[in-house]
Amino acid sequence: MEFTLDFIQIFFWVIYLVSPLLLFLSLVIVMLSQLVGRIEKWSRFDALYWSFITATTVGYGDFRPLKKASRMLSVLIAFVGVMFTGIIIAITLNAASIAFEKHVDKRVIEKMKEEFD
């Protein structure tokens, strides 16, 4: 339980530190989605929904851009979404590594490093 609490504490602390970057990337996705929504004549909510489905690379296919400009912007939305997701994954792995090293005996870590070298 102590490991989990340390992981959560580290994770949210780093999220707090990089929150300006995450908010900026989210803002880029939202702004691009509204632009695509205007081009495609979608409602604001439909455009927002579509952009986050695209940014997370889920892509249900219920909405899809038909115009060339919208398709180019969708590639940009997907790229920004991959960056956003990559940052979250990196933070998660880093928090887990720090919590792991804090709670595992140093001899166990050295033995694991020797096995992998």
C-alpha positions in Angstrom: 0.0 0.0 0.0 2.9 2.3 0.8 4.3 1.8 -2.7 0.9 2.7 -4.3 0.6 5.9 -2.2 4.2 6.9 -3.1 3.4 6.2 -6.8 0.3 8.3 -6.7 2.0 11.2 -4.9 4.9 11.3 -7.4 2.6 10.9 -10.4 0.3 13.8 -9.4 3.3 16.0 -8.4 4.8 15.6 -11.8 1.5 16.1 -13.5 1.2 19.3 -11.6 4.7 20.4 -12.8 3.9 19.7 -16.4 0.3 20.8 -16.4 1.1 24.0 -18.4 2.4 21.8 -21.2 -0.6 19.4 -21.0 -3.0 22.3 -20.9 -1.4 23.9 -23.9 -1.6 20.6 -25.9 -5.2 20.2 -24.9 -5.9 23.8 -26.0 -4.3 23.1 -29.4 -6.5 20.0 -29.8 -9.7 22.0 -28.9 -8.8 24.9 -31.1 -8.1 22.7 -34.1 -11.2 20.7 -33.5 -13.4 23.8 -33.6 -11.7 24.8 -36.9 -12.4 21.4 -38.4 -16.0 21.6 -37.0 -16.5 24.8 -38.9 -15.0 23.5 -42.1 -17.1 20.3 -41.9 -20.2 22.1 -40.5 -20.4 20.0 -37.4 -21.8 21.1 -34.0 -19.2 22.3 -31.5 -19.8 19.3 -29.3 -19.4 16.9 -32.3 -16.2 18.5 -33.3 -14.8 18.3 -29.7 -15.9 14.7 -29.4 -14.3 13.8 -32.8 -11.0 15.6 -31.9 -10.5 13.7 -28.7 -11.4 10.4 -30.3 -8.8 11.3 -33.0 -6.2 12.6 -30.5 -6.4 9.4 -28.5 -6.1 7.4 -31.8 -9.3 5.5 -31.1 -11.1 6.7 -34.2 -14.5 5.2 -34.0 -15.4 6.4 -37.5 -18.8 7.8 -36.7 -17.4 11.2 -37.7 -14.8 11.7 -40.3 -13.6 14.8 -42.2 -14.4 14.9 -45.9 -12.6 18.0 -47.0 -8.9 18.1 -47.7 -8.1 20.9 -45.2 -9.9 19.0 -42.4 -8.0 15.9 -43.1 -4.7 17.7 -42.9 -5.8 19.2 -39.6 -6.9 15.8 -38.3 -3.3 14.5 -38.9 -2.0 17.4 -36.8 -4.6 16.7 -34.0 -3.5 13.0 -34.0 0.2 14.0 -33.8 -0.5 16.4 -30.8 -2.6 13.7 -29.2 0.3 11.2 -29.5 2.6 13.7 -27.8 0.1 14.3 -25.0 -0.3 10.5 -24.5 3.4 10.0 -24.6 4.0 12.6 -21.9 1.4 10.9 -19.7 3.0 7.5 -20.3 6.5 8.8 -19.5 5.3 10.4 -16.3 3.6 7.1 -15.3 6.8 5.1 -15.9 9.0 7.6 -14.2 6.7 7.6 -11.1 6.6 3.8 -11.0 10.4 3.6 -11.3 11.0 6.1 -8.5 8.5 4.4 -6.2 10.0 1.0 -7.0 13.5 2.1 -6.2 12.3 3.6 -3.0 10.7 0.4 -1.8 12.9 -2.3 -3.1 16.1 -3.4 -1.4 19.2 -2.0 -3.3 20.7 -5.5 -3.5 17.7 -6.7 -5.4 18.1 -3.8 -7.9 21.8 -4.5 -8.3 21.1 -8.2 -8.9 18.5 -7.4 -11.5 20.9 -5.0 -13.3 23.6 -7.8 -13.4 21.1 -10.2 -14.9 20.2 -7.8 -17.7 23.8 -6.8 -18.5 
